[in-house]
Amino acid sequence: MIAGPWRQVIPAAGAALAYGAAAGVDGSGFIAAFVAGVAFRLVLGGDPEELNRFTEEVAGVLSGITFVLFGVVLLGPVLADLSGRLVLYAVLSLTLARIVPVAIAMVRSQARAPSVAFLGWFGPRGLASIVFAAIVIEESRLPHEQLIVQAIYLTVGLSVLVHGLSAAPLAGRYGRWYARHPATRRPSMESAPTAMTRPRGPVHRD
């Protein structure tokens, strides 16, 4: 029987083992780790929240280190070689290309416009894009590979800036909107605000 604290190491160890095994046979470590996570969830047959605490804490530290290295090593050369089309692509990626698909996917969710806009703006973040850029560099032979990577890096850098600056004010505004509107007939996705979107200070009702 594995003691409780040590059980939390299992997801991280499993992901590392899957990545290493795939890399050893010239496979994709990222895909192997993803499949291992899906298999772990299916075998467990329940919510692994308790087992994920250690993994989430480690992931948070590694994410911070990743973004620091990203800014120091990768983003600088891109900023030194900016072009109009790269800037246009980054802006469109964070607006139309990001918000419109979310709105389309949520057409039948009955979510109201502020919720759709909030999810569209604060959708998938930049860490996954950095991983995809690493895959492009390591495993693909695509034409214009350098341009693709530059576009990814600039988009991630802009995302870190604009989403970092807008996170607190927009989350607070969304929380206040949530508190002002009745909970009746509210779709399940709007059933409970998180600590991030919970209104702070006095709420003025309509």
Order of alpha helices (4+ residues) and beta strands (2+ residues): alpha-alpha-alpha-alpha-alpha-alpha-alpha-alpha-alpha-alpha
